[in-house]
Amino acid sequence: MRRLARRRGKIAQGAQRGCRKCAVKKAKAENMARRQVDEAARKAAAARSKAAEMKAAEMEAARSAPVQQADPATPPPLTSAAVGKKAAKALLKADKRTAKAIKKGEFGTVTPGNTKKIIGIAKIVGPLLLPFVLRAVRTVRESYDRSRARKLGVPVDDLGKFTGHGASLHARIAGDSVALRDLREQSTGEERGHARTYADQAEARLAQLTSAVRAAERMPSPRRKSTHRAVDQELSRIEDELLTRFGVPTG
């Protein structure tokens, strides 16, 4: 009987120890589950807070942006989030390419790979930009021609007749020749003979000055400049005489 009672006591003690282990395991499981629930609740709260902040920022940006009428023919713009992601990806790729080029020692240098890329881009973009480039060049050229013609005092169509270093002198000689022709045609009475004689002499002198300016084009720069100064002084004298005959005081 004593042996039986001892055996029953051992069995009861083992059962109690087993129940305590189960209780400990159960408590650990409950604590872990509680921590997981708390972590999920914290993450959800953080996500809701971040979403609320983004929504508030978008509302503030929309409130501060100018109101524009929607155009039915224009597609809706991309959202700021999509644009931000694409821009971030593009910047990341560019940074990676730059870092790779720096590592290889090819950053800022011309390499076969860069040359191929440039040629490929030029083949694609060149035909598209060519009309705009030609138009810009034509506009600049026309503006330059008008400015040069205004400076020489000649029509734009006659600008090709006056070229070289002595272009301004050739333009003055041409203007003086026209003035002499007008003097010959406008003179009347007794002054007509004197005017024709003076016009013939002045035109002969202008022809000599024209030849001198043409010859100076092939001279060294110092001698050409001295020749141009002499021709300028002679033209000034002829122009003063012309103005006097036209009745315009030159004092």
C-alpha positions in Angstrom: 0.0 0.0 0.0 2.8 2.3 0.9 4.5 1.6 -2.5 1.2 2.3 -4.3 0.7 5.6 -2.4 4.3 6.7 -3.2 3.8 5.9 -6.9 0.5 7.9 -7.0 2.3 10.9 -5.3 5.1 10.8 -8.0 2.5 10.7 -10.8 0.6 13.7 -9.2 3.9 15.7 -8.9 4.8 15.0 -12.6 1.3 16.1 -13.7 1.7 19.4 -11.7 5.2 20.0 -13.3 3.7 19.3 -16.8 0.9 21.8 -16.2 3.4 24.5 -15.1 5.4 24.0 -18.3 2.3 24.3 -20.4 1.3 27.5 -18.5 4.7 29.0 -19.2 4.6 28.2 -22.9 1.1 29.6 -23.1 2.2 32.8 -21.4 5.1 33.2 -23.8 2.8 32.6 -26.8 0.4 35.2 -25.5 3.1 37.7 -24.9 4.5 37.2 -28.4 1.1 37.5 -29.9 0.5 40.7 -27.9 3.8 42.2 -29.1 3.0 41.3 -32.7 -0.4 43.0 -32.4 1.1 46.1 -30.8 3.8 46.3 -33.6 1.1 45.9 -36.3 -1.0 48.6 -34.7 2.1 50.9 -34.4 2.9 50.4 -38.1 -0.7 51.0 -39.1 -0.8 54.3 -37.1 2.5 55.4 -38.7 1.2 54.7 -42.2 -2.0 56.6 -41.5 0.0 59.5 -40.1 2.2 59.6 -43.2 -0.7 59.3 -45.6 -2.4 62.2 -43.7 0.8 64.3 -44.0 1.1 63.6 -47.8 -2.6 64.5 -48.3 -2.2 67.7 -46.4 0.9 68.6 -48.5 -0.9 67.9 -51.7 -3.9 70.0 -50.6 -1.5 72.8 -49.7 0.2 72.6 -53.0 -3.1 72.6 -54.9 -4.3 75.6 -52.9 -1.1 77.6 -53.6 -0.9 76.6 -57.3 -2.7 79.0 -59.8 -6.1 77.8 -61.0 -6.0 76.9 -64.7 -8.9 76.0 -66.9 -8.8 72.4 -68.1 -8.3 71.9 -71.8 -10.2 68.9 -73.1 -7.7 68.4 -75.8 -4.8 68.3 -73.3 -4.2 64.9 -71.5 -4.3 65.1 -67.7 -0.9 65.7 -66.2 1.0 63.0 -64.3 0.7 63.0 -60.5 3.4 64.4 -58.4 4.1 61.0 -56.9 4.6 59.4 -60.3 6.9 62.2 -61.5 8.9 62.0 -58.3 9.5 58.3 -58.6 10.5 58.6 -62.3 12.8 61.6 -61.5 14.4 59.7 -58.6 15.0 56.6 -60.8 16.5 58.8 -63.6 18.8 60.6 -61.1 19.8 57.2 -59.6 20.7 55.8 -63.0 22.7 59.0 -63.9 24.6 58.8 -60.6 25.4 55.2 -61.3 26.7 55.9 -64.8 28.7 58.9 -63.5 30.3 56.8 -60.7 31.1 54.0 -63.2 32.7 56.5 -65.6 34.8 58.0 -62.8 35.9 54.6 -61.6 37.0 53.7 -65.2 38.7 57.1 -65.6 36.4 58.0 -68.5 34.5 60.9 -66.9 34.8 64.1 -68.9 36.8 62.4 -71.7 35.9 61.4 -75.2 35.6 57.6 -75.5 34.4 55.4 -78.3 31.3 54.6 -76.3 30.6 58.3 -75.8 31.2 59.0 -79.5 28.8 56.4 -80.5 26.1 57.8 -78.2 26.7 61.3 -79.4 26.5 60.2 -83.1 23.3 58.3 -82.3 21.7 61.3 -80.6 22.8 63.6 -83.4 21.2 61.3 -86.0 17.9 61.4 -84.1 17.8 65.0 -83.0 19.7 66.6 -86.0 16.9 66.4 -88.6 14.4 67.7 -86.0 16.5 70.7 -85.1 17.9 71.5 -88.6 14.9 73.7 -89.7 15.1 75.8 -86.5 18.8 76.2 -86.8 18.6 77.3 -90.5 15.8 79.8 -89.6 17.9 81.2 -86.7 21.0 81.5 -89.0 18.9 83.2 -91.7 17.5 85.7 -89.2 20.9 86.6 -87.8 22.3 87.0 -91.3 19.5 89.3 -92.4 19.9 91.4 -89.3 23.6 91.7 -89.9 23.1 92.6 -93.5 20.6 95.3 -92.6 23.0 96.7 -90.0 25.9 96.7 -92.4 23.9 98.3 -95.2 22.6 101.0 -92.8 26.2 101.7 -91.7 27.4 102.0 -95.3 24.4 104.0 -96.4 23.4 101.7 -99.2 20.4 99.5 -100.0 20.6 95.9 -98.7 20.3 94.6 -102.3 23.5 96.5 -103.3 25.4 95.3 -100.3 27.3 92.7 -102.4 28.9 95.4 -104.5 30.8 96.8 -101.5 33.1 94.3 -100.0 36.6 94.1 -98.6 38.5 96.5 -96.2 37.5 99.5 -98.3 33.8 98.8 -98.5 32.8 102.0 -96.7 35.0 104.0 -99.1 33.5 102.4 -102.1 30.0 103.2 -100.8 31.0 106.8 -100.3 32.4 107.0 -103.8 29.2 105.5 -105.2 27.1 108.1 -103.3 29.3 111.0 -104.5 28.9 109.7 -108.1 25.1 109.9 -107.7 25.3 113.4 -106.3 27.5 114.5 -109.2 24.8 113.1 -111.7 22.1 115.0 -109.8 24.2 118.2 -109.9 24.7 117.9 -113.7 20.9 117.4 -114.2 19.7 120.1 -111.8 22.0 122.9 -113.1 20.4 125.4 -115.3 21.4 128.6 -117.2 25.0 129.9 -117.0 25.9 127.5 -114.2 25.1 124.4 -116.3 28.4 124.5 -118.2 30.5 125.0 -115.1 28.6 122.3 -113.3 29.1 119.8 -116.1 32.8 120.6 -116.2 33.2 120.2 -112.5 31.2 117.0 -112.5 33.4 115.5 -115.3 36.6 116.4 -113.3 35.2 115.1 -110.0 34.0 111.8 -111.6 37.5 111.3 -113.1 39.0 111.9 -109.7 36.5 109.4 -108.1 37.5 106.8 -110.6 41.1 107.3 -109.6 40.2 107.0 -105.9 38.3 103.8 -106.6 41.3 102.3 -108.2 43.5 103.3 -105.3 41.1 101.7 -102.8 41.1 98.5 -104.9 44.9 98.4 -105.0 45.1 98.9 -101.3 43.3 95.7 -100.6 46.5 93.7 -101.4 48.8 96.0 -99.5 50.1 95.4 -95.9 47.9 96.6 -93.2 49.8 99.8 -92.2 50.1 100.9 -95.8 46.5 100.1 -96.6 45.3 102.1 -93.6 47.4 105.1 -94.7 46.0 104.9 -98.2 42.4 104.7 -96.8 43.1 107.8 -94.7 44.3 109.7 -97.8 41.3 108.6 -99.8 39.0 109.7 -97.0 40.5 113.2 -96.9 40.1 113.5 -100.7 36.5 112.3 -100.5 35.8 114.8 -97.7 37.1 117.7 -99.9 34.9 116.6 -102.9 31.8 116.2 -100.7 32.4 119.7 -99.3 32.5 121.2 -102.8 29.4 119.3 -103.7 27.5 120.6 -100.7 28.7 124.2 -101.6 27.4 123.9 -105.1 24.1 122.6 -103.8 23.9 125.7 -101.6 24.5 124.0 -98.3 27.1 125.8 -96.0 29.9 123.5 -94.7 31.5 125.8 -92.3 
